[in-house]
Amino acid sequence: MRILLLEDDLILQEIIEEYLNDLGFSVDCFYDGDSAIEAALNNKYDMLLLDVNVPEVDGFEMLEYLRDIKNQTPAIFITSLKDYKHLQKAFDMGAQDYLKKPFELEELKIRINHHLQNSNKVSYKIGDATFYPKRELLVFSNTREVTLKSKEAQILHYLLQRAGSIVSFDEIIENIWSQESIPTYATIRTYIKNLRKLLGYDFITNVKGKGYKIELN
């Protein structure tokens, strides 16, 4: 499991990083919001740990931006801000939790594990397969498991979230590729083709000239 830690108190940053490393997590640490956002755009994380009052872009602004571009990585704020208005703001913008400093490292571990377990439980039934977006995994009724490529999993998840609606090429690009290099339509067709081979051709429909649609019964 990979965690992004945004914390400008370097002593606390080091303490948290060492503790989480000992628990088996891989931790990428950042001092300011700009570098943290860049990392979140270019890497896949299982959890975001965000201080609020950090240089450049603050933790609230960072999460708000990520949620706007459809990044749903679970996020926990770790902050010295204690009033209920900031607590409400954190949850309104899509945070999973809010941990007030000072806190026990054991409490941080419990909260991280709780939210990771919940995110891993999210699944979709597609024919004889079950899709686990967080794990990028398809599990078929015959117990066969297929780990998808990251972009395949993201495309499938996006289509499932909009089941019954037509999703255009441009919408897929805008919501999945963010600020990365823009793919060609042919690249997206290849990802869709691979998904249809795995799931069967009836589940993802090509709506000529418009895009793709997935139907769930």
N, C-alpha and C positions, 0 to 999 in steps of 0.2 A: 504494500500500500504506500502511495506517495502523497506527501502532505506539503502544501505551501504554507510557510509561516512568515507573516508580515509583522515585524516587531522592531521598533527603533531603540529599545533598551537592549543594548548588546549583551549585557550580562544575563538578563532574563532570556534573551534569544538563545544564548549558548546553553543555558540550563535546560530550556524546553527541548532544544534540538538533541542534546545528549540523552535526555530522558526518553524521548520518543525513539531515538536510534536504538537504545537498549531494549525497547519493546518490539523492535523489528521493523519500524517504519523508516522509509526513506524521506528525509526532510530537506527541502530547499528553502533557505532563509533569505529574507529581503529586509532592507532597512527603510526603503521608501516605496510609495505606492506606484510610481511610474515603472520601476523595474519589476515589481510584483505583477502588474497588469501584463506587461510584455511576456513574462514567464507563463502566466495563465493562458494567454492567447496561443502560445507556441508549444505547450506541453499539456499532458492529461494528468490531472490530479484527482485523488479520491476525497480530499478534504482541504478546505481553506481555513486557516487560523489567522484572524485579522485583528490587529490593533486598530484603533480609530485614529488617534492623534499621531500621525506619522508625517514625515516630510513629503513634499510634492502633493500627490493625490492621497486623500485620507481613506481610511478603511471603508467608510460608508459610501464614498464616491466610487471606490473600486468595485464594491459589490453591486451597486446600482448599475454601473456600466456593464458588468458581466451579465447580470440578469437581463438587461436590455437587449443583449446580443444572444440571448437564449442559452447562456452557460448556466447550468443548474447544479454545478458542483456543490455539495453540502458545505455550509460555512458556519463557523463559530466565531463570534467576536470575543476577544479577550481584552478588556479595557478597564481603565480606572473610572470611567464615567458611570455614575451610580443612579442618576435620576430616572424615573419611569419613562420620561419622554424619549430619551435615547434608547431605552429598552424597546419601547413601542416602535420607534423608527427602524430599529434593526429587524424586527419581525415583519414589519410592513414591506420592507424591501427584499425579503426572501431569505433571511438568515434562519438557520435551524436552531441556534442557541446563542446565549449571551452569558459570558462568564466574567464576573467582576473581580478585579485585582484587589488585594492579593488572593490567590487561590492555591489549593493543594494540588500538586501534580497528579495525585491519584484521582482527584475529581475530574481533571482534564482528560485523563485516560478513559474514565467511565463514560464521559459525555461523547468522546470521539468514537469509542466502540459502539455505543448505542446508536449513533446516527449512521455509522457505516453499515451496521447490521440492517437498519431500516431501509437504507438506500439499496442494499443488495437484494432485498426482498421484493422490490418492484419488478413485476413480470407481466408479459403479455402472452396470451394463448393464441397461436396462429396455426390452425389445422392440427397436425399431430406434433407440433413443436411448441416449446415454451421459450420465449426470448427474455433474457435478463440483461437489460441495457447497461447497467453499471459494470457487469462482468464481460460485456460484449460476447455473450454466449447464447447459443441455440442448443436446447436439449430436446431430443426427439423421443417419442413414446417408446422406441426400441432401445432406449438408453444411450444412443449415439450422441456425442457432444461435438459441436463445431464452434471453435472460437473465431469470430469474425474479424476482418480487418477493421481498424478503428473507424475509418470513414464509412465502411459498409454498415457498421453498427449504428453510427450517428444518423445515417440516411434512413435506415429502417426505423429507428426510434422516432425520428421526425415525422415520417409518414404515419406511424401508428398514433402519434399524438394528434394527428389531423385526419384520422380514419374517416372515410366517407367524403372527403374533400379532395379536389384536384390540387396537386402541388406542382408548381412550375419549376423548370430548371433554374431560373433566376432566384426563386425563393429558396431552393435547396442551397444554392451557392451562397446567398446572403446570410443564411442562418447557420450554416455549418462551417464554411471556410473562414468566416470572420475577416481578419486582415491578412490571412495567408495568401500565397500565390493562387490566382483564380484558375480553376480547372476548366477544361473544355467540356462541351456537352457530351462529347464522345467518352470522356473519362467517367462522367456520371452514368452514361448508358452502360458502361462496363460494370460498374458497381451494382446497378440495378439488375443486369443480366445474371450476375453471380448470385444475388439474393433470390431471384426467381428460380434458378436452378436448384437452390437448396430448399425453398419453401413450396415450390410448385408454381406453375404459371398462372393459376387462377387468383392468387392472392394480391399480386401487384399488377394493376391494369395500366397499360399504356394508353392514355387518352390523346389521340393523334393531334399534334400541333399545340397541345396545352400542357402536358406533363404526365404525372403519375398519380394513381389513386389506390389506396389499400382499403379493403372492406373487411370488417370483423363482424361475425355473426354472434 
